[in-house]
Amino acid sequence: MPIYEIYKYVTNLPLKRLFKIKTIKAFYFNRDAISRLLDELHSAGLNQFYETIALITLKKLGLLLKVMNLHSTSIQCHGTQYYKKNVKILKALT
């Protein structure tokens, strides 16, 4: 999907629920806003961005780590202690 058509994709998403902002509109996701976001992410360093998301997610899931190896596309749990937790997996919005 080209960057200038992202607003078409987000039109069908529950934006108020996803962002918890009452006044958010699909047209806010225009080419200029997305371009600024991507520039900011690049400037901040994508590794730090993904690491922060991973750590917040693991904390919310109640998974404790001794060692972390950043892999931004998945979370792998080894051992039986992790499967005893009540982890709820949600389908991604498409």
MOPAC internal coordinates of N, CA, C and O (Angstrom, degrees):
PM7 1SCF
backbone

  N    0.0000 0     0.00 0     0.00 0    0    0    0
  C    1.4433 1     0.00 0     0.00 0    1    0    0
  C    1.5320 1   107.99 1     0.00 0    2    1    0
  O    1.2310 1   120.30 1   -52.22 1    3    2    1
  N    1.3129 1   117.03 1   127.78 1    3    2    1
  C    1.4631 1   119.70 1   177.41 1    5    3    2
  C    1.5237 1   110.87 1   -66.29 1    6    5    3
  O    1.2310 1   121.03 1   -28.73 1    7    6    5
  N    1.3048 1   115.63 1   151.27 1    7    6    5
  C    1.4672 1   120.76 1  -176.14 1    9    7    6
  C    1.5247 1   112.22 1   -60.00 1   10    9    7
  O    1.2310 1   120.28 1   148.65 1   11   10    9
  N    1.3368 1   117.08 1   -31.35 1   11   10    9
  C    1.4664 1   119.64 1  -178.22 1   13   11   10
  C    1.5234 1   112.94 1   -75.38 1   14   13   11
  O    1.2310 1   119.55 1   174.19 1   15   14   13
  N    1.3469 1   118.46 1    -5.81 1   15   14   13
  C    1.4597 1   121.12 1   178.45 1   17   15   14
  C    1.5213 1   113.73 1  -109.61 1   18   17   15
  O    1.2310 1   119.80 1  -170.55 1   19   18   17
  N    1.3064 1   117.98 1     9.45 1   19   18   17
  C    1.4651 1   120.84 1  -178.56 1   21   19   18
  C    1.5236 1   111.41 1   -61.00 1   22   21   19
  O    1.2310 1   120.25 1   144.65 1   23   22   21
  N    1.3356 1   117.13 1   -35.35 1   23   22   21
  C    1.4680 1   119.30 1  -179.74 1   25   23   22
  C    1.5315 1   111.34 1   -59.70 1   26   25   23
  O    1.2310 1   119.71 1   149.98 1   27   26   25
  N    1.3419 1   118.17 1   -30.02 1   27   26   25
  C    1.4707 1   120.98 1   177.59 1   29   27   26
  C    1.5281 1   110.43 1   -65.87 1   30   29   27
  O    1.2310 1   120.72 1   141.80 1   31   30   29
  N    1.3284 1   116.24 1   -38.20 1   31   30   29
  C    1.4648 1   120.64 1   179.18 1   33   31   30
  C    1.5262 1   110.92 1   -67.64 1   34   33   31
  O    1.2310 1   120.23 1   134.66 1   35   34   33
  N    1.3275 1   117.17 1   -45.34 1   35   34   33
  C    1.4597 1   119.64 1  -175.26 1   37   35   34
  C    1.5243 1   112.81 1   -76.22 1   38   37   35
  O    1.2310 1   120.07 1   169.07 1   39   38   37
  N    1.3259 1   117.47 1   -10.93 1   39   38   37
  C    1.4652 1   120.72 1   178.15 1   41   39   38
  C    1.5218 1   111.28 1   -58.46 1   42   41   39
  O    1.2310 1   120.17 1   145.34 1   43   42   41
  N    1.3320 1   117.28 1   -34.66 1   43   42   41
  C    1.4660 1   121.57 1  -176.79 1   45   43   42
  C    1.5245 1   113.46 1   -92.44 1   46   45   43
  O    1.2310 1   119.63 1  -176.08 1   47   46   45
  N    1.3145 1   118.32 1     3.92 1   47   46   45
  C    1.4633 1   121.14 1  -179.54 1   49   47   46
  C    1.5298 1   110.41 1   -94.05 1   50   49   47
  O    1.2310 1   120.20 1   -29.12 1   51   50   49
  N    1.3292 1   117.22 1   150.88 1   51   50   49
  C    1.4694 1   120.56 1   175.86 1   53   51   50
  C    1.5345 1   109.88 1   -78.36 1   54   53   51
  O    1.2310 1   120.45 1  -104.15 1   55   54   53
  N    1.3240 1   116.75 1    75.85 1   55   54   53
  C    1.4643 1   122.18 1  -172.01 1   57   55   54
  C    1.5228 1   112.78 1   -59.32 1   58   57   55
  O    1.2310 1   120.08 1   138.02 1   59   58   57
  N    1.3304 1   117.45 1   -41.98 1   59   58   57
  C    1.4683 1   120.04 1  -178.71 1   61   59   58
  C    1.5277 1   110.81 1   -61.97 1   62   61   59
  O    1.2310 1   120.72 1   144.20 1   63   62   61
  N    1.3144 1   116.22 1   -35.80 1   63   62   61
  C    1.4625 1   120.64 1   179.28 1   65   63   62
  C    1.5316 1   111.07 1   -76.02 1   66   65   63
  O    1.2310 1   120.10 1   139.37 1   67   66   65
  N    1.3193 1   117.42 1   -40.63 1   67   66   65
  C    1.4693 1   121.26 1  -178.66 1   69   67   66
  C    1.5216 1   112.29 1   -67.03 1   70   69   67
  O    1.2310 1   120.26 1   137.26 1   71   70   69
  N    1.3161 1   117.11 1   -42.74 1   71   70   69
  C    1.4586 1   121.02 1  -174.95 1   73   71   70
  C    1.5141 1   113.80 1  -101.65 1   74   73   71
  O    1.2310 1   120.37 1   170.74 1   75   74   73
  N    1.3324 1   116.91 1    -9.26 1   75   74   73
  C    1.4637 1   122.58 1   179.59 1   77   75   74
  C    1.5256 1   111.05 1    55.78 1   78   77   75
  O    1.2310 1   121.25 1  -139.64 1   79   78   77
  N    1.3282 1   115.22 1    40.36 1   79   78   77
  C    1.4608 1   122.62 1   176.37 1   81   79   78
  C    1.5199 1   106.23 1  -126.37 1   82   81   79
  O    1.2310 1   120.17 1   -55.24 1   83   82   81
  N    1.3186 1   117.28 1   124.76 1   83   82   81
  C    1.4594 1   121.02 1  -174.23 1   85   83   82
  C    1.5273 1   113.59 1   -71.40 1   86   85   83
  O    1.2310 1   120.01 1   153.06 1   87   86   85
  N    1.3161 1   117.58 1   -26.94 1   87   86   85
  C    1.4625 1   119.78 1  -172.87 1   89   87   86
  C    1.5288 1   113.97 1  -103.55 1   90   89   87
  O    1.2310 1   119.25 1  -162.20 1   91   90   89
  N    1.3138 1   119.04 1    17.80 1   91   90   89
  C    1.4660 1   121.05 1  -177.27 1   93   91   90
  C    1.5329 1   110.39 1   -78.83 1   94   93   91
  O    1.2310 1   120.97 1   -41.47 1   95   94   93
  N    1.3118 1   115.74 1   138.53 1   95   94   93
  C    1.4660 1   122.69 1  -178.69 1   97   95   94
  C    1.5208 1   109.54 1  -127.17 1   98   97   95
  O    1.2310 1   120.35 1   -27.47 1   99   98   97
  N    1.3260 1   116.93 1   152.53 1   99   98   97
  C    1.4619 1   121.55 1  -179.05 1  101   99   98
  C    1.5190 1   112.05 1   -61.90 1  102  101   99
  O    1.2310 1   119.92 1   145.83 1  103  102  101
  N    1.3309 1   117.76 1   -34.17 1  103  102  101
  C    1.4634 1   118.80 1  -177.61 1  105  103  102
  C    1.5274 1   112.56 1   -70.56 1  106  105  103
  O    1.2310 1   119.51 1   170.39 1  107  106  105
  N    1.3344 1   118.54 1    -9.61 1  107  106  105
  C    1.4655 1   120.85 1   173.27 1  109  107  106
  C    1.5315 1   110.93 1   -65.19 1  110  109  107
  O    1.2310 1   120.60 1   157.27 1  111  110  109
  N    1.3281 1   116.46 1   -22.73 1  111  110  109
  C    1.4641 1   121.95 1  -178.00 1  113  111  110
  C    1.5331 1   109.98 1   -90.53 1  114  113  111
  O    1.2310 1   120.91 1  -123.52 1  115  114  113
  N    1.3049 1   115.87 1    56.48 1  115  114  113
  C    1.4632 1   120.25 1  -179.72 1  117  115  114
  C    1.5249 1   110.65 1   -89.89 1  118  117  115
  O    1.2310 1   121.19 1    -4.63 1  119  118  117
  N    1.3179 1   115.32 1   175.37 1  119  118  117
  C    1.4678 1   120.59 1  -176.15 1  121  119  118
  C    1.5287 1   111.93 1   -58.33 1  122  121  119
  O    1.2310 1   120.17 1   138.21 1  123  122  121
  N    1.3195 1   117.28 1   -41.79 1  123  122  121
  C    1.4686 1   120.11 1  -178.38 1  125  123  122
  C    1.5237 1   111.85 1   -65.20 1  126  125  123
  O    1.2310 1   120.55 1   136.57 1  127  126  125
  N    1.3305 1   116.55 1   -43.43 1  127  126  125
  C    1.4666 1   120.01 1  -179.22 1  129  127  126
  C    1.5270 1   110.94 1   -65.92 1  130  129  127
  O    1.2310 1   120.30 1   136.40 1  131  130  129
  N    1.3261 1   117.03 1   -43.60 1  131  130  129
  C    1.4671 1   120.42 1   179.47 1  133  131  130
  C    1.5241 1   110.20 1   -65.49 1  134  133  131
  O    1.2310 1   120.10 1   139.90 1  135  134  133
  N    1.3225 1   117.41 1   -40.10 1  135  134  133
  C    1.4731 1   120.94 1   178.30 1  137  135  134
  C    1.5228 1   111.18 1   -61.83 1  138  137  135
  O    1.2310 1   120.37 1   136.81 1  139  138  137
  N    1.3399 1   116.90 1   -43.19 1  139  138  137
  C    1.4781 1   120.13 1   177.89 1  141  139  138
  C    1.5203 1   110.68 1   -63.28 1  142  141  139
  O    1.2310 1   120.50 1   138.70 1  143  142  141
  N    1.3433 1   116.66 1   -41.30 1  143  142  141
  C    1.4633 1   120.62 1   178.48 1  145  143  142
  C    1.5263 1   111.11 1   -60.79 1  146  145  143
  O    1.2310 1   120.47 1   133.18 1  147  146  145
  N    1.3222 1   116.71 1   -46.82 1  147  146  145
  C    1.4641 1   120.22 1  -179.80 1  149  147  146
  C    1.5272 1   111.35 1   -63.74 1  150  149  147
  O    1.2310 1   120.08 1   141.37 1  151  150  149
  N    1.3322 1   117.45 1   -38.63 1  151  150  149
  C    1.4673 1   120.96 1   176.41 1  153  151  150
  C    1.5235 1   111.17 1   -63.02 1  154  153  151
  O    1.2310 1   120.38 1   137.20 1  155  154  153
  N    1.3324 1   116.87 1   -42.80 1  155  154  153
  C    1.4714 1   121.06 1   179.12 1  157  155  154
  C    1.5236 1   111.28 1   -64.38 1  158  157  155
  O    1.2310 1   120.69 1   137.22 1  159  158  157
  N    1.3371 1   116.28 1   -42.78 1  159  158  157
  C    1.4650 1   119.91 1   178.75 1  161  159  158
  C    1.5246 1   110.48 1   -62.26 1  162  161  159
  O    1.2310 1   120.43 1   137.63 1  163  162  161
  N    1.3086 1   116.79 1   -42.37 1  163  162  161
  C    1.4609 1   120.13 1   179.48 1  165  163  162
  C    1.5265 1   110.75 1   -64.65 1  166  165  163
  O    1.2310 1   120.37 1   137.46 1  167  166  165
  N    1.3292 1   116.89 1   -42.54 1  167  166  165
  C    1.4679 1   120.66 1   179.56 1  169  167  166
  C    1.5277 1   112.12 1   -64.90 1  170  169  167
  O    1.2310 1   120.99 1   141.91 1  171  170  169
  N    1.3320 1   115.71 1   -38.09 1  171  170  169
  C    1.4647 1   120.02 1  -178.09 1  173  171  170
  C    1.5167 1   111.73 1   -73.29 1  174  173  171
  O    1.2310 1   120.47 1   156.43 1  175  174  173
  N    1.3066 1   116.71 1   -23.57 1  175  174  173
  C    1.4607 1   120.77 1  -176.86 1  177  175  174
  C    1.5110 1   109.70 1    98.46 1  178  177  175
  O    1.2310 1   120.31 1   -67.47 1  179  178  177
  N    1.3072 1   117.01 1   112.53 1  179  178  177
  C    1.4632 1   120.94 1  -175.50 1  181  179  178
  C    1.5157 1   112.96 1   -66.58 1  182  181  179
  O    1.2310 1   119.64 1   147.91 1  183  182  181
  N    1.3173 1   118.29 1   -32.09 1  183  182  181
  C    1.4640 1   119.09 1   178.57 1  185  183  182
  C    1.5206 1   111.35 1   -60.73 1  186  185  183
  O    1.2310 1   120.49 1   135.81 1  187  186  185
  N    1.3243 1   116.67 1   -44.19 1  187  186  185
  C    1.4629 1   120.21 1   179.19 1  189  187  186
  C    1.5295 1   110.12 1   -65.31 1  190  189  187
  O    1.2310 1   119.92 1   140.82 1  191  190  189
  N    1.3136 1   117.77 1   -39.18 1  191  190  189
  C    1.4609 1   122.19 1   178.59 1  193  191  190
  C    1.5289 1   110.79 1   -59.69 1  194  193  191
  O    1.2310 1   120.63 1   127.94 1  195  194  193
  N    1.3468 1   116.41 1   -52.06 1  195  194  193
  C    1.4640 1   120.19 1  -179.54 1  197  195  194
  C    1.5249 1   112.18 1   -66.77 1  198  197  195
  O    1.2310 1   120.46 1   144.63 1  199  198  197
  N    1.3213 1   116.73 1   -35.37 1  199  198  197
  C    1.4593 1   119.91 1   177.86 1  201  199  198
  C    1.5220 1   110.51 1   -63.15 1  202  201  199
  O    1.2310 1   120.35 1   138.21 1  203  202  201
  N    1.3192 1   116.94 1   -41.79 1  203  202  201
  C    1.4665 1   121.10 1   178.75 1  205  203  202
  C    1.5211 1   110.69 1   -62.64 1  206  205  203
  O    1.2310 1   120.13 1   134.66 1  207  206  205
  N    1.3205 1   117.35 1   -45.34 1  207  206  205
  C    1.4689 1   120.81 1   178.48 1  209  207  206
  C    1.5287 1   110.43 1   -61.47 1  210  209  207
  O    1.2310 1   120.53 1   135.90 1  211  210  209
  N    1.3238 1   116.59 1   -44.10 1  211  210  209
  C    1.4720 1   120.26 1  -179.40 1  213  211  210
  C    1.5237 1   110.90 1   -62.22 1  214  213  211
  O    1.2310 1   119.89 1   136.11 1  215  214  213
  N    1.3295 1   117.81 1   -43.89 1  215  214  213
  C    1.4575 1   120.55 1  -179.02 1  217  215  214
  C    1.5301 1   112.01 1   -65.34 1  218  217  215
  O    1.2310 1   120.31 1   138.47 1  219  218  217
  N    1.3189 1   117.00 1   -41.53 1  219  218  217
  C    1.4708 1   120.49 1   178.09 1  221  219  218
  C    1.5309 1   109.98 1   -63.39 1  222  221  219
  O    1.2310 1   120.20 1   137.12 1  223  222  221
  N    1.3230 1   117.21 1   -42.88 1  223  222  221
  C    1.4616 1   121.89 1   179.76 1  225  223  222
  C    1.5224 1   111.22 1   -62.97 1  226  225  223
  O    1.2310 1   120.37 1   133.86 1  227  226  225
  N    1.3302 1   116.90 1   -46.14 1  227  226  225
  C    1.4624 1   120.35 1   179.58 1  229  227  226
  C    1.5250 1   111.02 1   -62.96 1  230  229  227
  O    1.2310 1   120.41 1   141.57 1  231  230  229
  N    1.3204 1   116.81 1   -38.43 1  231  230  229
  C    1.4652 1   120.31 1   178.84 1  233  231  230
  C    1.5238 1   110.34 1   -64.76 1  234  233  231
  O    1.2310 1   120.27 1   136.12 1  235  234  233
  N    1.3374 1   117.09 1   -43.88 1  235  234  233
  C    1.4680 1   120.41 1   179.12 1  237  235  234
  C    1.5240 1   112.01 1   -64.50 1  238  237  235
  O    1.2310 1   120.49 1   147.26 1  239  238  237
  N    1.3408 1   116.66 1   -32.74 1  239  238  237
  C    1.4631 1   120.55 1   177.91 1  241  239  238
  C    1.5275 1   112.35 1   -79.74 1  242  241  239
  O    1.2310 1   120.36 1   170.15 1  243  242  241
  N    1.3166 1   116.92 1    -9.85 1  243  242  241
  C    1.4503 1   120.56 1  -179.89 1  245  243  242
  C    1.5082 1   113.71 1    75.75 1  246  245  243
  O    1.2310 1   120.23 1  -154.42 1  247  246  245
  N    1.3268 1   117.17 1    25.58 1  247  246  245
  C    1.4590 1   121.51 1  -179.80 1  249  247  246
  C    1.5262 1   109.69 1   -97.11 1  250  249  247
  O    1.2310 1   120.82 1   -58.01 1  251  250  249
  N    1.3164 1   116.03 1   121.99 1  251  250  249
  C    1.4570 1   121.10 1   179.88 1  253  251  250
  C    1.5166 1   109.31 1   -95.93 1  254  253  251
  O    1.2310 1   120.67 1   -36.45 1  255  254  253
  N    1.3131 1   116.33 1   143.55 1  255  254  253
  C    1.4523 1   120.79 1  -177.70 1  257  255  254
  C    1.5126 1   111.54 1  -123.13 1  258  257  255
  O    1.2310 1   121.19 1   -35.43 1  259  258  257
  N    1.3236 1   115.33 1   144.57 1  259  258  257
  C    1.4624 1   120.81 1   169.63 1  261  259  258
  C    1.5174 1   109.34 1   -95.14 1  262  261  259
  O    1.2310 1   120.79 1   144.19 1  263  262  261
  N    1.3295 1   116.09 1   -35.81 1  263  262  261
  C    1.4639 1   122.61 1  -178.51 1  265  263  262
  C    1.5205 1   107.60 1  -138.86 1  266  265  263
  O    1.2310 1   120.45 1   -37.57 1  267  266  265
  N    1.3317 1   116.74 1   142.43 1  267  266  265
  C    1.4589 1   120.03 1   177.05 1  269  267  266
  C    1.5173 1   109.60 1  -128.51 1  270  269  267
  O    1.2310 1   121.06 1   -47.05 1  271  270  269
  N    1.3215 1   115.58 1   132.95 1  271  270  269
  C    1.4519 1   122.41 1   174.50 1  273  271  270
  C    1.5234 1   106.17 1  -118.32 1  274  273  271
  O    1.2310 1   119.98 1   -66.30 1  275  274  273
  N    1.3305 1   117.64 1   113.70 1  275  274  273
  C    1.4578 1   121.17 1  -174.21 1  277  275  274
  C    1.5189 1   111.53 1   -65.46 1  278  277  275
  O    1.2310 1   121.26 1   -58.99 1  279  278  277
  N    1.3105 1   115.20 1   121.01 1  279  278  277
  C    1.4533 1   123.33 1   171.66 1  281  279  278
  C    1.5127 1   104.12 1  -139.27 1  282  281  279
  O    1.2310 1   119.87 1   -70.96 1  283  282  281
  N    1.2911 1   117.85 1   109.04 1  283  282  281
  C    1.4586 1   121.58 1  -165.07 1  285  283  282
  C    1.5198 1   115.76 1   -77.38 1  286  285  283
  O    1.2310 1   119.01 1   174.74 1  287  286  285
  N    1.3187 1   119.50 1    -5.26 1  287  286  285
  C    1.4587 1   119.13 1  -175.87 1  289  287  286
  C    1.5215 1   114.31 1  -103.19 1  290  289  287
  O    1.2310 1   119.46 1   169.78 1  291  290  289
  N    1.3195 1   118.64 1   -10.22 1  291  290  289
  C    1.4601 1   118.67 1  -178.10 1  293  291  290
  C    1.5262 1   110.66 1  -158.92 1  294  293  291
  O    1.2310 1   121.58 1   -16.25 1  295  294  293
  N    1.3259 1   114.57 1   163.75 1  295  294  293
  C    1.4609 1   121.87 1   173.27 1  297  295  294
  C    1.5169 1   106.50 1  -119.95 1  298  297  295
  O    1.2310 1   120.48 1   -54.05 1  299  298  297
  N    1.3150 1   116.70 1   125.95 1  299  298  297
  C    1.4565 1   120.58 1   178.96 1  301  299  298
  C    1.5170 1   108.90 1  -113.55 1  302  301  299
  O    1.2310 1   121.19 1   -45.10 1  303  302  301
  N    1.3252 1   115.33 1   134.90 1  303  302  301
  C    1.4605 1   120.73 1   177.73 1  305  303  302
  C    1.5180 1   107.97 1  -117.17 1  306  305  303
  O    1.2310 1   120.88 1   -51.07 1  307  306  305
  N    1.3165 1   115.93 1   128.93 1  307  306  305
  C    1.4580 1   120.99 1   178.68 1  309  307  306
  C    1.5261 1   108.53 1  -113.84 1  310  309  307
  O    1.2310 1   120.63 1   -45.07 1  311  310  309
  N    1.3116 1   116.40 1   134.93 1  311  310  309
  C    1.4533 1   120.72 1   179.63 1  313  311  310
  C    1.5102 1   111.14 1   107.16 1  314  313  311
  O    1.2310 1   120.74 1   -17.01 1  315  314  313
  N    1.3224 1   116.19 1   162.99 1  315  314  313
  C    1.4589 1   120.28 1  -175.79 1  317  315  314
  C    1.5214 1   113.61 1   -84.56 1  318  317  315
  O    1.2310 1   119.58 1   158.47 1  319  318  317
  N    1.3315 1   118.41 1   -21.53 1  319  318  317
  C    1.4579 1   119.47 1  -175.84 1  321  319  318
  C    1.5289 1   112.23 1   -62.93 1  322  321  319
  O    1.2310 1   119.80 1   150.65 1  323  322  321
  N    1.3370 1   117.98 1   -29.35 1  323  322  321
  C    1.4581 1   120.41 1  -179.04 1  325  323  322
  C    1.5177 1   112.30 1   -73.04 1  326  325  323
  O    1.2310 1   119.98 1   149.37 1  327  326  325
  N    1.3128 1   117.64 1   -30.63 1  327  326  325
  C    1.4447 1   120.88 1  -177.01 1  329  327  326
  C    1.5239 1   112.27 1   -78.77 1  330  329  327
  O    1.2310 1   119.80 1   169.03 1  331  330  329
  N    1.3043 1   117.99 1   -10.97 1  331  330  329
  C    1.4550 1   121.49 1   177.58 1  333  331  330
  C    1.5264 1   111.10 1   -80.02 1  334  333  331
  O    1.2310 1   120.43 1   163.79 1  335  334  333
  N    1.3344 1   116.78 1   -16.21 1  335  334  333
  C    1.4667 1   121.03 1   178.69 1  337  335  334
  C    1.5278 1   109.15 1   -72.87 1  338  337  335
  O    1.2310 1   121.14 1   -25.65 1  339  338  337
  N    1.3148 1   115.43 1   154.35 1  339  338  337
  C    1.4542 1   120.94 1   176.48 1  341  339  338
  C    1.5308 1   107.92 1   -88.61 1  342  341  339
  O    1.2310 1   120.39 1   -90.84 1  343  342  341
  N    1.3216 1   116.86 1    89.16 1  343  342  341
  C    1.4569 1   122.36 1  -177.17 1  345  343  342
  C    1.5223 1   107.64 1  -103.84 1  346  345  343
  O    1.2310 1   120.61 1   -54.20 1  347  346  345
  N    1.3312 1   116.44 1   125.80 1  347  346  345
  C    1.4429 1   122.06 1   179.61 1  349  347  346
  C    1.5335 1   108.17 1  -103.03 1  350  349  347
  O    1.2310 1   120.20 1   -54.88 1  351  350  349
  N    1.3276 1   117.23 1   125.12 1  351  350  349
  C    1.4530 1   121.96 1  -179.13 1  353  351  350
  C    1.5328 1   107.78 1  -104.42 1  354  353  351
  O    1.2310 1   120.96 1   -53.89 1  355  354  353
  N    1.3170 1   115.77 1   126.11 1  355  354  353
  C    1.4644 1   121.68 1  -179.15 1  357  355  354
  C    1.5154 1   109.48 1  -106.51 1  358  357  355
  O    1.2310 1   120.59 1   -34.35 1  359  358  357
  N    1.3310 1   116.49 1   145.65 1  359  358  357
  C    1.4586 1   120.74 1   175.49 1  361  359  358
  C    1.5243 1   109.21 1   -73.06 1  362  361  359
  O    1.2310 1   120.98 1   -35.28 1  363  362  361
  N    1.3110 1   115.72 1   144.72 1  363  362  361
  C    1.4529 1   121.13 1   176.79 1  365  363  362
  C    1.5293 1   109.50 1   -71.55 1  366  365  363
  O    1.2310 1   120.90 1   -31.90 1  367  366  365
  N    1.3184 1   115.87 1   148.10 1  367  366  365
  C    1.4632 1   120.12 1   175.88 1  369  367  366
  C    1.5126 1   109.06 1   -75.31 1  370  369  367
  O    1.2310 1   120.72 1   -49.07 1  371  370  369
  N    1.3124 1   116.23 1   130.93 1  371  370  369
  C    1.4733 1   119.67 1   177.78 1  373  371  370
  C    1.4992 1   110.31 1  -128.14 1  374  373  371
  O    1.2310 1   120.10 1   180.00 1  375  374  373

